[in-house]
Amino acid sequence: MVLFPAAAMLVMAIEAVRQISGGNKGNIIAGYTFKDVAFHTPLSLVKDSNGVEVEFHLRPLQQAADRETTWSEFRLYAFDRQECSEICRGCIRAEFDKNDTEVDNGLERVEHIGRYRRIFQEGKTACQKRMDTEKSYRIFDEVGLGFGPTFQTVKVGTYNTSAEAFGEISLHEWLLKDFNRNQQPNVIHPTALDGLLQLSFLALSEGGAKSISSLVPRRIKRLWISSAGLNGSGSTTIKAYNKSNAKSVREATSTVVAFDSSEKDLRIVLEGYDKIALGNHNESGTESQNDRTVCFNIDSRADIDLLNDESFSIYSRSVSQPKSTPISFFQDLKLAMSLFIKNALSVMEQKDQNLMQPHHQQYVRWMRHECEKMDTEGALLSQWREHANNPTFLERLCSSLEENKDNYMQGKFHTEVGRNLIKILCGEVDPLELFFKTGLVKGYYHEFNKTTNGLNYFLVYLDALVHKRPRLKILEIGAGTGGVTKSVLETITKHSDHKSHSPRFSHYTYTDISPSFFENGRLLFEGLEHKVTFKILDIEKEPSEQGFEAGSFDLIIADNVRSHLIQNTYLANKSLGFSCHSRLRCNHVERPKTPQTVSINLFHYRNNLKTTTGTGSLHLWSSLSQKQ
């Protein structure tokens, strides 16, 4: 069965609006915005001489209060055997170039583009596993997702295991395959737009490595397409980042951000792109009795209220086996950091350190101490002396750390800091911008936490907890970039190994002392916007004075909270209506005195090598209130 691509339906709407709006008061069209697009029925193309008859309708929508008509509604119909079917419908409008207003002098537009640029750059950084796109297309064809030669437009791609993909998409593949065909001028060719939609398949399948259902478009919440740079002779490719979320084995949703090949100009933003698997129906359109599935996702967990300390310890180890990192990785990491320190120290010793910031002066003194230690002791002494002044060796060592597929972000985080260490000490680079705007911290925390035994055992406990009590109200303190939030969500939004239609929590309150972290947090809750609240919370102050009602949460999580705030967090638990009767330390659980009240602390996870190169201890607290 050959299906008419959804991308072509969208292009039909663009061209219709372009023809109608092109001469609107002499204004220049900057782009096109879609909203609430619904794809009702796949349009199958028959191989006979009659083809398929379709009708495209476009009509203006105008509210009583509108001075000008902006939105238009479009519908696509197909006629088969004298029957008419609505294929898709949605709303579209042309966006015209506007001069910067005197109020903000274009600041709003700059911030709008800046937001998507940050998403794009963080996504590019997170996707580091290269995919063979030709092989991916062959695999898709074998499972029923066949793309013809002109539609195989994703030429270069990378991905990760978190359903994210980054790709370079050819804008003129149809010309390369059929250069004799005449083509009317258009904003974007359907094959190029379809390549943008294909990125979700590459993200969900991890570059074709995992099998996925044959998904077709279901709806698009919002889509913006630039009117420039997508079909001119000077533009041959665009670069796009896709973040997908598998709601179940049959449904998924995606967000896509695309820039031009130079990564300078925003070209496409796609949000709320939902897909659904093609149904397995017989010719009559009804399921046969033999195909009917009676039961779905039968799942079980240990009852946490019936487990004592020893039995829970055995249970947690049986279901959680975190992947250990070879000691050689941390040895190489320590050697690289020591060499970076030595190089930086040789430069800083030539400068007037009295002109440096006090904390930078203190850091230089610490570096000097570390170099003295390495000169006299340590298992890496021979390598330290041999390669102390060998930049080629250091660069090879950094490349090796960055190519480690299981610890990529840990290696990348430290090597990027090392490469910028001198500039940081000289005040030329802001470390906070380096950490947060490039996505280094976010990726580091998520990867590092996966190798932390304490967190893995906590997630086992959490999985059993939400299995028995799926209506918990959760508060996260100091959520930051969402490093632990992502792991928590992966646990409470799935049953077994797949996403659930019914997430196992009632509401999640994501807090931090600064709202600057909320933008990253919103990406984690894509598809769950109705279940999350973002609020500022300073744990050093009384929570009730900041709009937090006492006794309103069932579970409190605090990850990597500074040690001097431990007591504040404990007091916050009490002020919000919690009592702390038990503790989970590393991998040991002490049961609460009452089964309705549970508090968990995970901390003091240490390894000599990890403490040297890592970020320190991990702190997590959670409490279950007596009111169930």
Phi, psi and omega in degrees: 000127179256126183254141174289125187293141176299328179301322180293325177296319179293321179295324176302316180295319179299313183293325178295314180291324179298318180294323182282322188261356188302326182254026184292099175055026178076005181284152178262131179285125179268331182182182182229134181243128173257152170213149173051052177272129180238131176255110188274315188222132174298139180262106182274133180264122180273157185257027177258175185290339182283333181067203179237129179270130180230156174230135178247126181246139176222124179222144181288147174247130181219123176278160183300328184272352182284134175277329180229151175283126180245306183272147172233144177262135177239150177219143177241126180245151174234142180246126179217120180054046177065016175250140181252129179235136174278120183274312180204164175206160178178186180239146181213149173211154176273136177257124183261151176301132179237139175290148177300134181283158178289343183289310184239359177054038177084008184297319181299318180294319180296317180293324178299312179292322180299324179297314181288331177295320178295317178300316181298312183291320178295321178294320178298319179294323184287335183263103185237353179272120182284145178242150173269100187295325178297318178295321179299317179296323178295320179294317178301320181297324181292333182258011175098006177253065184279135176238126179295169184304320183285343180265358178272075190260349177278110188262322180230131183214150171226162184205175169220185183270010179252029178060041175238145179215150179228131184215158174254123189247129178284133181271342187232035181299326181295328178289323181292327182272334184212073188285350180274349184282130177284141183223132176290150177302141179212164179290313177211140180281144181304326180294325179290315179295324178296324177300324177297318180290330181294336182303330180295325176295319180293324179290313183291328183266003183054054177073021181097359182285332181250145178281141177225164178288162175282097186267143175234153180301141178243314178201159174229122180286314180206139177216127174241132180233127178292145178277353184239153170079011182244354181213011179275165181293335181277354181243120181246336181216160167231159178245133187225146175243133181238130172243117183246159180219115179279106179291327177198185178291346183247354183222148177207157177226152186218156170233136182228136174232129182232138174240169177290177186297335178274357181062029182259313187252133178289132182245318184215139171230123180236122182231142179066045179270103183262141178230153180221149182287144174297134182287149176268089182245152175276181187299330181282352178088003178241151179283140176284158182297325181290332181276349185292128177267122185275318185237149180228136165050051174291124188220153180215154176220161174293143177280110186295336181284346182256001182260135171271183184302312185293317182292324178291323178299317178294318181296316183296323179289332182285334183252350181232116178231079181301142181288126180275146180266131179303142182296334180298328179297315182287330175294316178296322180295317180294320179297317180297316180296322180294321179292321175299318180298316181297317180296316180295320182296321180297329177282315185291334179293339180274352183257161176282102186289346177291341179273354181277161174297146182306318181289333175288323176299316179297323179293322178297319177298321178294319178299319179298320178296318180296319179295321177297322178295316182295332180285343186240343185206177176106147181293340184261016187301314184296316179293323179301313182289323183291323188246015186300329183239037183239089182297329179296317178297318181297319180292321176296320180296319179294319178299320179296320179293322182285339180268000178287109189294332182274341182226036186301310186291327177295317177294316181297318181302309185287321180292324177294320176296317180299317181294332182257007187300315181296317180295326178294314181292333179273359179079013181274338180233131176276115183300328180294320177295320179298318183288312193264321184285339179266356180081009182298312184295316181302311180292323180298310182299316182297317181289317182297320182295331180294337180262006182266118182301318183302315180293319180298319178290326175296319180294328174296315178298314181299319179300316178291324181295310183285340174293322180273326182232081187279010182243031182290145171259120191249137174240128173248126180261133179062047185295330176059231182281356178086025181301312178276331179306317182299317179293321179297315180296322178299332180277316189270358178249014181224157169243127186058238185252015181224158180295150181252147173293336183240090178307144187270054172199158182271312181202147181238125177251114186260115186234155170201169181287341181232139178285355183295339180275349188291333181297316176295322180298321181297328178294327180292331185258026178299127184088351181237024185302328182285352183248011183227146173232135178253122183219148175282134177217120173258108187290348177281355178243165182294120181301322183296335178279355181249016176092016179255119184282137179297139177070023186260000181234149177261336186217130178239130180238133176223116184248132178055038173283138183302146189301326183287354178262001181302313181296322179298321180293320177298316179293326177296321176303315182291319182291335178271005174100027183244156172232146186251110183244351186214170184211140171248115184243116187059271181223029182238132182246130169255123185291148179287160177291328176238135184294345182274349186235118182227136173229139184234132171237123172251120181199176179059042171272112186225148171216135188306315180289319182293325180295327180294320187249351184269198184254004177108205185283157176252129180239128174223137174233142168215148181223141177247120186288162180288338180276106182251000000 
